[in-house]
Amino acid sequence: MRRRALLLGGAALSLPGAAPVPPVHLHRPAAWRPGGRVVVVVHGVGRNADGYRDAWAPHAEAHGFLLLCPEFSQGQFPGARQFSQGNARAPRAQWRFGALEAAVDAALAAQGDAPGRDFSLYGHSAGAQFVHRHLLLTGATRARRVVIANAGWYSFPDTGTPFPHGLGGLDLAPAALRAALARDVVILLGEADTDPHHPSLRRDPVTDRQGVNRLERGRNFFAAAQALAASEGVAFGWRLITVPGVAHVNARMAVAAAPLLA
């Protein structure tokens, strides 16, 4: 195996007025070459990108993809909610979503690959919160497939509900939301992720309208997106997949997610 931490990013790669570029922890299989498959994995609230890299490295080796795990550290990106919500109320140049793609491009260039190319995108827990908002707010146009795993809570595709629980108050074109509903997206949920008192699960009256545990909230989010697609008369490209016997554990969710992303 060729396991490496690529310490790119930080102020040196940031533009004035833009979000900083996070460092990327990676695993490059020996057989991988530029132009091969790339999978980007976004960590949870623990911000342990190196741990996600280690959990995912065997899957990268088995499937032959370049694994990139950006690290949204507390120092560069303070505030758990600002990270998972993508800082969407800030000017667009400062959004964390752009920082993700800048980090991917820096890592690709360092591996001799072309910046701007496509990749598969996965987020778990708070990373799933980041990823689904990236999809709904920006289109995540470079992601050939998006897997959203065990998010704690969601921005429902509802412009009548204020952000962050919905998309109300944001400058979003209706066509962009319709396009997001047609994308190749998997909502991946652990069937045992049902603890309503999990220490990192957000609980308050507004959020609890989505459900009282991650499994319930994920199913309700998928159903809301499906219903919106039907009402708008657009093709719905999302799938809901549940993983038996798995709770809120990235390493076990990765077993189910890796074949979807490779």
C-alpha positions in Angstrom: 0.0 0.0 0.0 1.0 3.6 -0.6 -0.6 5.6 2.3 0.3 9.2 2.5 -0.8 12.5 4.1 -0.7 15.3 1.6 -0.3 18.5 3.6 -1.5 21.0 1.1 -3.8 23.9 1.8 -3.9 26.7 4.4 -3.4 30.4 3.9 -0.7 29.9 1.2 -3.2 28.5 -1.2 -6.1 30.8 -0.3 -7.3 33.8 -2.3 -8.2 37.1 -0.6 -11.8 37.0 0.6 -12.1 33.3 -0.1 -12.3 30.3 2.3 -8.9 28.7 3.1 -7.9 25.6 1.3 -7.9 22.6 3.7 -5.1 20.0 3.7 -5.9 16.6 2.2 -5.0 13.2 3.5 -4.8 10.6 0.8 -4.3 7.1 -0.2 -2.9 6.3 -3.6 -3.0 2.6 -4.6 0.2 1.5 -6.4 -1.8 0.7 -9.6 -3.6 4.1 -9.7 -2.6 6.4 -12.6 -3.7 10.0 -13.4 -7.1 9.8 -15.1 -8.2 6.9 -12.9 -11.2 7.0 -10.5 -11.1 9.5 -7.7 -13.2 9.3 -4.5 -13.5 12.3 -2.1 -14.5 11.5 1.5 -15.7 14.2 3.9 -15.2 13.5 7.6 -17.6 14.0 10.5 -17.7 16.5 13.4 -14.5 14.9 14.8 -12.6 16.4 11.9 -10.4 13.3 11.8 -9.6 13.2 8.1 -6.6 11.0 8.8 -8.8 8.4 10.5 -11.3 8.4 7.6 -8.4 7.9 5.2 -7.2 4.9 7.3 -10.7 3.4 7.3 -11.2 3.9 3.6 -7.6 3.0 2.4 -8.4 -0.8 2.1 -11.4 0.0 -0.1 -9.3 2.4 -2.2 -6.7 -0.4 -2.6 -9.4 -3.0 -3.4 -11.2 -0.9 -6.0 -8.2 1.0 -7.3 -9.4 4.6 -6.7 -7.4 7.6 -5.5 -8.8 8.5 -2.1 -8.8 12.1 -1.0 -9.9 13.2 2.5 -9.9 17.0 3.0 -9.5 18.1 6.6 -11.7 20.9 7.7 -9.8 21.7 10.9 -11.2 23.7 13.8 -8.4 26.2 13.4 -9.1 26.9 9.7 -12.9 26.4 9.8 -14.1 27.2 13.3 -17.6 26.1 14.5 -19.1 22.8 13.9 -22.3 24.3 12.5 -20.4 26.6 10.2 -18.6 23.5 8.8 -21.6 21.3 8.4 -23.8 24.1 7.0 -21.2 25.2 4.5 -21.3 28.8 5.8 -24.1 29.4 3.2 -25.0 32.9 4.6 -21.6 34.2 3.8 -20.6 35.6 0.3 -20.3 32.7 -2.1 -16.5 33.2 -2.5 -16.2 32.3 1.2 -18.4 29.2 1.1 -16.7 26.0 2.4 -18.0 24.2 -0.7 -15.5 26.0 -2.9 -12.8 25.2 -0.5 -13.6 21.5 -0.9 -13.1 21.6 -4.7 -9.9 23.8 -4.3 -8.4 21.2 -2.0 -9.3 18.4 -4.4 -7.7 20.3 -7.3 -4.5 20.9 -5.2 -4.3 17.2 -4.4 -5.0 16.1 -8.0 -2.3 18.5 -9.4 0.2 17.1 -6.8 -0.5 13.6 -8.1 0.0 14.6 -11.8 -3.7 14.6 -12.5 -5.9 17.4 -14.1 -7.5 19.9 -11.8 -11.2 20.4 -12.5 -11.9 16.8 -13.3 -14.8 14.7 -11.9 -14.8 12.6 -8.8 -17.2 10.6 -6.6 -18.2 12.3 -3.3 -19.1 10.7 0.0 -19.9 12.3 3.4 -20.6 10.7 6.7 -22.4 12.3 9.7 -21.5 16.0 9.7 -19.7 15.3 6.5 -23.0 14.1 5.0 -24.6 17.4 6.2 -21.9 19.3 4.3 -22.2 17.1 1.2 -26.0 17.3 0.8 -25.9 21.1 1.2 -23.1 21.3 -1.3 -25.4 19.3 -3.7 -28.5 21.4 -3.1 -26.9 24.8 -2.9 -24.2 24.5 -5.6 -25.2 21.5 -7.7 -21.9 19.7 -6.8 -21.5 19.5 -10.6 -18.1 17.8 -10.5 -19.4 14.9 -8.5 -20.3 12.0 -10.8 -22.1 10.3 -7.9 -22.9 11.5 -4.4 -23.4 9.3 -1.4 -24.9 10.9 1.8 -24.4 8.7 4.8 -26.0 9.0 8.3 -26.4 12.8 8.3 -27.6 14.0 11.7 -30.1 16.5 10.2 -30.8 18.1 6.9 -31.7 21.2 4.9 -34.9 19.9 3.4 -35.6 20.9 -0.3 -38.2 23.4 0.8 -37.9 27.1 0.1 -40.7 27.8 2.5 -38.6 26.7 5.5 -35.8 29.0 6.5 -32.2 27.8 6.1 -30.6 25.7 7.6 -33.6 23.4 8.2 -34.9 24.3 4.7 -33.6 26.4 1.8 -35.6 29.5 2.5 -33.8 32.9 2.5 -31.1 31.7 0.1 -30.6 33.0 -3.4 -31.2 29.7 -5.3 -32.6 29.3 -8.8 -35.6 26.9 -8.9 -34.0 25.2 -11.9 -30.9 24.4 -9.9 -32.9 22.6 -7.3 -34.7 20.6 -9.9 -31.4 19.6 -11.4 -30.1 18.4 -8.0 -33.1 16.1 -7.7 -32.2 14.5 -11.0 -28.6 13.7 -10.0 -27.1 10.3 -9.2 -27.4 10.4 -5.4 -27.6 7.7 -2.8 -29.0 8.4 0.7 -27.2 5.7 2.7 -28.5 5.0 6.2 -27.5 2.5 8.9 -30.6 0.7 10.0 -29.3 0.6 13.6 -28.6 4.4 13.7 -31.6 4.9 15.8 -30.3 6.3 19.1 -32.3 9.5 19.8 -29.7 10.4 22.6 -26.5 9.9 20.6 -24.0 12.5 21.9 -23.5 14.2 18.5 -27.1 14.2 17.4 -28.7 17.6 17.3 -32.0 17.7 19.3 -34.3 20.7 19.5 -38.0 21.2 18.7 -37.3 22.5 15.1 -34.9 19.8 14.2 -37.0 17.1 15.8 -39.7 17.8 13.2 -37.4 15.9 10.8 -37.5 12.8 13.1 -35.9 11.9 16.4 -33.0 9.8 15.1 -30.8 9.7 12.0 -32.6 6.8 10.3 -35.9 8.5 10.6 -34.6 11.8 9.5 -32.8 10.3 6.5 -36.0 8.5 5.3 -38.0 11.7 5.7 -35.5 13.8 3.8 -35.5 11.3 0.9 -39.3 11.2 0.9 -39.5 15.0 0.8 -37.1 15.1 -2.1 -39.0 12.4 -4.0 -42.3 14.2 -3.4 -40.8 17.5 -4.7 -39.5 15.8 -7.8 -43.0 14.4 -8.4 -44.7 17.7 -7.9 -42.3 19.5 -10.2 -42.6 16.7 -12.9 -38.8 16.1 -13.0 -36.9 12.8 -13.1 -35.8 11.7 -9.7 -32.3 10.2 -9.7 -31.9 9.5 -6.0 -31.9 6.1 -4.3 -32.4 5.2 -0.6 -30.3 2.3 0.6 -30.3 1.1 4.2 -27.5 -1.0 5.7 -28.7 -3.8 8.1 -27.1 -3.9 11.6 -25.0 -0.8 11.2 -25.3 2.2 13.6 -23.3 5.5 13.5 -19.9 4.0 12.4 -18.1 5.3 9.4 -15.9 2.3 9.0 -18.9 -0.1 8.7 -20.8 2.3 6.4 -17.7 2.5 4.2 -18.1 -1.2 3.4 -21.5 -0.5 1.8 -20.5 2.8 0.3 -17.2 1.9 -1.4 -18.7 -0.3 -4.2 -21.2 2.5 -4.9 -18.4 5.0 -5.4 -15.8 3.0 -7.2 
